[in-house]
Amino acid sequence: MRTSIFKNQDALAGLLFMGLGALGFAIALGYTFGTTIDMGPGYFPRVLSLVLIGFGIVIFVRGLRHCMPVEGGWGWLPLALLSASLLLFGFLLERAGLVPALAALFFVSARAGHEFKTREVLVLTAVMSVFAAVVFVWGLKLPYALFAWNF
């Protein structure tokens, strides 16, 4: 059974990865590459983009071999909620602090799923807030306030 490339889920995923990798590589061309010993700001993005393109090629070829058709339609509400959760996190990070921004991220993105359980999202928010505080604020000394009310 043959399927069009545009109705083949693995082929589409491979094309998406290759496209994002090519976009990242093109953006990284504006930065100096450096060497392995003395890496420039463009070194890691270029290497990461090449890895993403490589994964895309592997998935695309796998999709051409196995022809997994796309089933169902687009989930517009989950896509909008996930996008909104990321935008909300970026907006709240400096204005409300890391913990409220993470809480908003988890609650809005959890609404995008089929099952929303308030208790599970509360536990996830608490655990990830402590983890983020320990790793990013106290461990790496990143300049993020845990709570800040700068609206």
N, C-alpha and C positions, 0 to 999 in steps of 0.2 A: 504494500500500500504506500503510494507516494503522496507526499504532502508538500505544498508550497513552502518555501523558506519562511515566508511571512506568517504561516500558520503552524510553524514548528517551534515548540517552546524552547528547546535547547539551542536551536540555530539563532533564535531571537536573543536569547541570553548571551550567547557568544558574540553576536554583533554588538550588543549593548556594552559588554566588557571591552571589546576592541575599540569601540567608539570613545568610551570614557578614557581608556588608556591613551589613545591617540590625542585626545583633547588635553589630558594632563601632560603628555610629552611636549605638545606644542607650546603650552604655557610655560613649561620648565625650560624651554629653549632660551627664554629671556634671562635666565640666570646662569652664572658661570658654573661649569661642571667641576673643575678641579681634578684631583687624582684620588686614587684609593687611599693614599696616605694623608693627603691634604684636601678633604672633600669641600667642594664649594656648595652654595645654597641650592644649586640645581642638580646635584648628584643624586640624592635620595629620591626626589620626585621623578627623575628620568628612569632610574632603575625600577622603582615601584611601578611606573607606567608600563615599562617593558614587561614586567612580570604579569601585570593585568592583561596586556595584549596577548601574552603567551597563554594564559588561562582561557582567554576568549577564543583563541584559535582551537585549543583542545576541546572546549565545550561545543564550538561550532561544528567541528568535524564529527564529534560524537553525535550531535543532533542530526547531521546529514546521514549518518549510518543507521540510527535507530528510529528516526521519525516519530517523535512524541508530539501528537497534535495538541494545540492549545484548546483547553476545554473551558467553557464559560465565557463570561464577558469581563470587562474591566470593573474592578471594585473602586468606584470613584470616591465614595465616602471614606473608606480606609486610607486611600491615597491622600486625600485632602487632610484627614486627621493626622497622619504621620508627618506630612509636610508642615502642618500648623504646629505640631509639637516641637519640631526642630526650630522653627522660627520663634516660637514662644520661649524656648530655652535660651536662644541667643539674645532675645530682647530682655529677659528677666535676669540673666546672669550678672550684669553689672548694676542693675537697678534694684533687685530684690535679694541677691546673693545666690550662692551655689545651691543651698538646700532647697529654697523655694523654686528655683529654676528646675532642679531635678524632679521635684514633686510634680510640677506642671508637665514636664516632659513625660514622666511615667503615667500619669493619670490620663492625659490626652491621647498618648499613643496606645494605652491599654484599651481605650474605647474603640480603637480601630479593629480589635479582634472580635471573634465570635462570642467569646465568653469574657465577661468583665466581673471580676470578684474584688470587691473593695478591700477586703482583708488581705488578699494576696498582694494587691498593689501597694497597700500601706507597708507591709513587711518588706517588699522589694525596695520601696522608697527609703525606708529606714536603713536597711542594710547597705544599699548603694550610696546613700548620703554619708554614712560613716566611712565606707571604703574610699569614696572620693575625697573626703576631708583628710583622711590619713595619708593617702597616696599623693594627692595633688597639692593640698594646702600645707600640710605639715611635712611630708616627705620631700617633695620636689620644690617646696617653697614658692609655688605659683601665687601671684598676687590676687587671689580671689577671696572675697569676704564670704564667710558662711551665711551670714544674714546681713543685708544692707537695705535700708529703705530710702533709696535715692530716686524717687519718682519725680 
